[in-house]
Amino acid sequence: TEIYTLSLHDALPISIAHDLAGPAAYRAGQWLYARRTGAGSIGIADPAQSRPFDVELRSVSRLVALNDAVYALDGEANLHRLDGNGATVIDHDVGNIVGDGDTRLVCKRTGELTIMHKNAVVYRGRCPTTVSPQGMAALHDDFAALTADGVLIASRSGRQVEIPTPIRAEYELALSRTGLIAISDYRPPGAMWFVRPD
């Protein structure tokens, strides 16, 4: 897999990254991506630097860029915190992570849901078992997640709300810049929910 940009002179593609091996994230005006480094290792790179983070992982399934660091979830369910000082494993048995700004949401394989803002816990609960990686969302410091008992936990402009829903099966969730939350409930016959917590 490769990433291209277009030449401003003649609109021809210019390769800016190759040997991509997984997810990408956007941070401080640069795309970060998992890239093969050789000998079966994966590093985190950007178009300006081949290795902005001194780390080699065997695999990367999720990559989340926050203000304080970049977080990489490897194939063994270990969560790595990457910063200018290197990489540290900060959690194990992680099923999913999303985040943006100063907010991160972590759902562990055991069903533990932790929502953190500026490294302080703002919510603990249970997350549902879902195969979709879009079960939680974060945009800037707003977030949305569904709990195991179907309650939508959302925060907009620092105000947290809890909204009961009938969703108990597979679903996906998205969050817009205006705070609109879209939820696709895949339980037959299927339904779409649009929520804007004010």
C-alpha positions, 0 to 999 in steps of 0.5 A: 500500500502506498500514499500519493500526493499530486504534483502542483505543476502537472498533477502527476502522482508523487509517492510519499509513503510506501510499505504501509502496514495498517492504520493511519492517524492525523496529528499536528498537521501530519499523517502518521501511519504504520509502516513495515521497517524490515524483518517483520517489524512495524514502525510509526512514520510520517511523510517528513520523517521515516521514523518520528517515534523510535518504536518497532512493533510486530503489528498495529491494529489501531493508531490514535493521535492525541495532544500528549502522545500517539497510542498504538494498539498491537495485535496482542492487545497491548496498548503502547503510548508513543512520545518523544521519549520512546514507547511504553506499554500502558495497558493489556487486553485492550479491544479498541481505542479511540480518541482525539484532543485530550480525550481517549476511550478504551474498551478492554476485551473483558468489557471494561470501558474507561473514558479519560480526559487529560489523563483523568478518568471521567467515566468507568463502565462496561462496553458491549461486545461488538465486532465493529471498530466504530463502537465509540467515537471522539472528535476534539474533546467530545465523545460518544460511546454505548455501554453494555446495557444500551446507554449512550454516554456522550460529552459535548463541550465538557457536558456529559449526558447519559441517554438510554437506548434499546440497542443491544446488538451490533451497531456503529457510531459516528460523531460530527463536528457539530456534536451530532451523533449517528448510530446505526443499529444493525439488529433486524429490521435495522434503524438509524438514530441521530442524537444531538446532546445540548 
